[in-house]
Amino acid sequence: MQLCNDERLDYIAGSHLKIIQSPSVFSFSIDAVLLARFAYVPIQKGHLLDLCTGNGVIPFILATRSKARITGVEIQERLYEMAKRSNALNSLDHHISFLHADINHLPSTLKRNFYDTVTCNPPYFETITENERNRNPHLAIARHEIHCTLEDVIRVSSQCVKSKGKVALVHRPERLTDMIVLMRKYRIEPKRVQFVHPKEGKDANMVLLEGIKDGRSGMICLNPITVYSTTGTYTEAFKQVYEGERMEDLNHESL
């Protein structure tokens, strides 16, 4: 397989899977991996949907946790093509499919009220300067609400997930109130929340939130995750989550 331009081939932590990345277009971060480890997924069968999938890292990790059929949706054509090539490289075409589409204009092939779990690592920032937009449009789309807002993500997630299905998101803590309000607006009851701290003693810089469509009220706050120790190395607890050990055990116990 031939890589294009500045692309490279990386391994996904805790798996044998390879993924095509490009720093000028998109490279996944810790947040995407944590979301893929955090989300509840059925083990044996079902259908999973990942919105704003980028180069497909979340579907690839979900494929190590579930035998369900997985679909990733990405608006940027180059990222979509990268995800498809990684899919073929990992021989997962029977398990994962990718769709080049705008989440606000999904084709009829994506059924409504159908998916067991919907995940999304959405653009974090509401505003963008012209300088940021012009410097690198690929990164601008991935980071800023240019083609979809947080409300778009939650509305579409609610449309796609079945009743009692799960919707899991990762975002910045300052948007947590918005996430909860919008989830309830679109019939998703927040059920699990977990904060991620970059270092002990530092404020959280990520939050993971999962809700159930048409679920009962009542949310639990999971133990926080701390990424780096005081020496600047990954904490043992974080490594277990990042490599799929601790989260796998927790999710399997909940089934």
C-alpha positions as CSV (number, residue, x, y, z in Angstrom):
1,M,0.0,0.0,0.0
2,Q,1.3,3.4,-1.0
3,L,1.1,6.4,1.4
4,C,0.4,9.8,0.0
5,N,2.1,13.1,0.6
6,D,3.1,13.4,4.3
7,E,1.1,10.4,5.5
8,R,2.5,7.9,8.0
9,L,1.4,4.6,9.4
10,D,0.8,4.3,13.1
11,Y,-0.3,1.5,15.4
12,I,-3.4,2.1,17.7
13,A,-2.5,1.6,21.3
14,G,-3.7,-1.7,22.8
15,S,-4.3,-3.3,19.4
16,H,-2.6,-4.8,16.4
17,L,-4.4,-2.3,14.1
18,K,-2.6,0.2,11.9
19,I,-4.0,3.6,10.9
20,I,-2.9,6.2,8.2
21,Q,-2.3,9.6,9.7
22,S,-1.2,13.0,8.3
23,P,-0.2,15.9,10.6
24,S,-1.3,18.4,7.9
25,V,-4.8,16.9,7.7
26,F,-5.6,15.1,10.9
27,S,-3.9,13.0,13.6
28,F,-6.1,11.5,16.4
29,S,-5.5,12.5,20.0
30,I,-6.1,11.0,23.4
31,D,-9.7,12.2,23.5
32,A,-10.8,10.0,20.6
33,V,-9.1,6.9,22.1
34,L,-10.7,7.6,25.5
35,L,-14.1,8.0,24.0
36,A,-13.8,4.7,22.1
37,R,-12.8,3.0,25.4
38,F,-15.5,4.8,27.4
39,A,-18.6,4.2,25.3
40,Y,-20.9,1.2,26.1
41,V,-21.1,-1.2,23.1
42,P,-22.8,-4.5,22.7
43,I,-20.3,-7.3,22.5
44,Q,-21.8,-9.8,20.1
45,K,-24.1,-8.1,17.6
46,G,-25.8,-4.8,16.8
47,H,-25.0,-1.6,14.9
48,L,-22.7,1.3,15.9
49,L,-22.4,4.7,14.4
50,D,-19.5,7.2,14.7
51,L,-20.1,10.8,13.6
52,C,-17.3,13.1,12.6
53,T,-15.1,10.0,12.4
54,G,-12.0,11.7,11.0
55,N,-9.5,9.0,9.9
56,G,-11.6,6.3,11.6
57,V,-9.7,5.7,14.8
58,I,-12.9,5.4,16.9
59,P,-14.5,2.7,14.7
60,F,-11.2,0.8,14.6
61,I,-11.0,0.7,18.4
62,L,-14.7,-0.2,18.7
63,A,-14.0,-3.1,16.3
64,T,-11.7,-4.6,19.0
65,R,-14.5,-4.4,21.6
66,S,-17.6,-5.5,19.6
67,K,-18.6,-7.7,16.8
68,A,-21.4,-5.2,15.8
69,R,-21.4,-3.6,12.4
70,I,-19.8,-0.2,12.6
71,T,-20.3,2.9,10.3
72,G,-18.1,6.0,10.4
73,V,-19.3,9.3,8.8
74,E,-16.8,11.9,7.7
75,I,-17.4,15.2,5.7
76,Q,-13.8,15.7,4.6
77,E,-13.0,13.6,1.5
78,R,-9.3,13.1,2.2
79,L,-9.9,11.9,5.7
80,Y,-12.7,9.6,4.4
81,E,-10.3,8.1,1.8
82,M,-7.6,7.7,4.5
83,A,-10.1,5.8,6.7
84,K,-11.1,3.6,3.8
85,R,-7.5,2.7,3.1
86,S,-6.8,1.9,6.7
87,N,-9.9,-0.2,6.8
88,A,-8.6,-2.3,3.8
89,L,-5.2,-2.5,5.3
90,N,-6.6,-4.0,8.5
91,S,-8.9,-6.3,6.5
92,L,-12.0,-4.9,8.4
93,D,-14.2,-4.2,5.4
94,H,-16.6,-6.9,6.6
95,H,-16.9,-5.2,10.0
96,I,-16.6,-1.4,9.3
97,S,-17.8,0.8,6.6
98,F,-17.2,4.5,6.0
99,L,-19.5,7.1,4.5
100,H,-18.5,10.4,3.0
101,A,-21.3,12.7,4.1
102,D,-22.3,15.8,6.0
103,I,-24.0,14.8,9.3
104,N,-26.7,17.4,8.6
105,H,-27.6,15.8,5.3
106,L,-27.3,12.1,5.9
107,P,-28.4,9.7,3.1
108,S,-31.5,7.5,3.6
109,T,-29.1,4.5,3.8
110,L,-28.5,5.5,7.4
111,K,-31.6,4.4,9.2
112,R,-33.2,6.4,11.9
113,N,-33.9,5.0,15.4
114,F,-31.6,2.1,14.4
115,Y,-28.2,2.2,16.1
116,D,-27.3,0.7,19.5
117,T,-24.6,3.2,20.2
118,V,-23.7,6.5,18.5
119,T,-20.3,8.1,19.3
120,C,-18.9,11.5,18.3
121,N,-15.7,13.4,19.0
122,P,-17.0,16.7,17.6
123,P,-15.3,20.0,16.8
124,Y,-14.7,21.7,20.1
125,F,-14.6,25.4,19.3
126,E,-17.5,27.6,18.4
127,T,-15.7,30.4,16.7
128,I,-12.8,30.7,14.2
129,T,-10.7,33.5,12.9
130,E,-10.2,34.0,9.2
131,N,-6.5,33.4,9.8
132,E,-7.1,30.0,11.3
133,R,-9.6,29.1,8.5
134,N,-7.1,30.0,5.8
135,R,-4.0,28.5,7.4
136,N,-5.2,25.0,7.3
137,P,-8.9,24.3,6.3
138,H,-8.6,20.6,7.1
139,L,-7.6,21.3,10.8
140,A,-10.1,24.2,11.0
141,I,-13.0,21.9,10.1
142,A,-11.9,19.3,12.6
143,R,-11.5,21.7,15.4
144,H,-14.2,24.4,14.9
145,E,-17.9,24.3,14.4
146,I,-17.8,25.2,10.7
147,H,-20.0,22.4,9.3
148,C,-21.7,21.2,12.4
149,T,-22.5,22.6,15.9
150,L,-22.7,20.7,19.2
151,E,-26.5,20.9,18.9
152,D,-26.3,19.4,15.3
153,V,-24.3,16.5,16.7
154,I,-26.7,15.7,19.5
155,R,-29.8,16.2,17.4
156,V,-28.5,13.8,14.7
157,S,-27.3,11.3,17.3
158,S,-30.8,11.3,18.8
159,Q,-32.3,10.7,15.3
160,C,-30.0,7.8,14.6
161,V,-29.9,6.0,17.9
162,K,-32.7,3.6,18.9
163,S,-34.8,4.0,22.0
164,K,-32.7,2.9,25.0
165,G,-29.6,3.1,22.9
166,K,-26.5,5.0,24.0
167,V,-25.0,8.3,22.8
168,A,-21.4,9.0,24.0
169,L,-19.4,12.2,23.4
170,V,-16.1,13.7,24.4
171,H,-15.8,17.5,24.7
172,R,-14.3,20.3,26.8
173,P,-15.6,20.6,30.4
174,E,-16.8,24.2,29.8
175,R,-19.4,22.7,27.4
176,L,-20.7,20.2,29.8
177,T,-23.8,22.2,30.7
178,D,-24.6,22.7,27.0
179,M,-24.2,18.9,26.5
180,I,-26.6,18.0,29.3
181,V,-29.2,20.6,28.2
182,L,-29.0,19.6,24.6
183,M,-29.2,15.9,25.4
184,R,-32.3,16.4,27.4
185,K,-33.8,18.6,24.6
186,Y,-33.4,15.7,22.2
187,R,-34.6,12.9,24.5
188,I,-31.2,11.6,25.6
189,E,-30.9,11.3,29.4
190,P,-27.3,11.8,30.6
191,K,-26.2,8.7,32.6
192,R,-22.4,8.5,33.0
193,V,-19.8,11.3,33.2
194,Q,-16.1,11.1,33.6
195,F,-13.5,14.0,33.8
196,V,-10.0,13.7,32.4
197,H,-7.2,15.7,34.0
198,P,-3.9,16.4,32.2
199,K,-2.0,16.1,35.5
200,E,-2.6,15.7,39.2
201,G,-3.7,19.1,40.6
202,K,-4.7,20.5,37.3
203,D,-8.3,21.2,36.2
204,A,-9.9,18.8,33.9
205,N,-9.5,19.5,30.2
206,M,-11.8,16.8,28.8
207,V,-15.1,15.3,29.8
208,L,-16.7,12.1,28.6
209,L,-20.5,11.9,28.7
210,E,-22.9,9.1,27.8
211,G,-26.7,9.2,27.8
212,I,-29.5,6.9,27.0
213,K,-32.3,7.8,24.6
214,D,-35.6,7.8,26.5
215,G,-33.8,6.8,29.7
216,R,-34.7,7.5,33.3
217,S,-33.0,10.3,35.1
218,G,-30.0,9.6,37.3
219,M,-26.4,10.1,36.4
220,I,-23.2,8.6,37.9
221,C,-19.9,10.4,38.0
222,L,-17.0,7.9,37.4
223,N,-13.6,8.2,38.9
224,P,-11.6,10.8,37.1
225,I,-8.7,9.9,34.8
226,T,-5.3,11.6,35.2
227,V,-3.1,11.4,32.2
228,Y,0.4,12.4,33.4
229,S,2.2,11.8,36.6
230,T,4.3,14.4,38.4
231,T,7.3,13.1,36.5
232,G,5.7,13.7,33.1
233,T,5.1,10.1,32.3
234,Y,1.7,8.4,31.7
235,T,0.1,7.2,34.9
236,E,-0.5,3.5,35.3
237,A,-4.2,4.0,35.5
238,F,-4.3,6.0,32.3
239,K,-2.2,3.5,30.5
240,Q,-4.6,0.7,31.4
241,V,-7.5,2.8,30.0
242,Y,-5.6,4.0,26.9
243,E,-4.6,0.5,26.0
244,G,-8.0,-1.0,26.6
245,E,-7.5,-3.0,29.8
246,R,-9.4,-1.3,32.6
247,M,-12.3,0.1,30.5
248,E,-12.8,-3.2,28.8
249,D,-13.3,-4.8,32.3
250,L,-15.7,-2.1,33.4
251,N,-17.8,-2.3,30.3
252,H,-18.0,-6.1,30.3
253,E,-19.0,-6.1,33.9
254,S,-21.9,-3.7,33.1
255,L,-23.4,-6.0,30.4
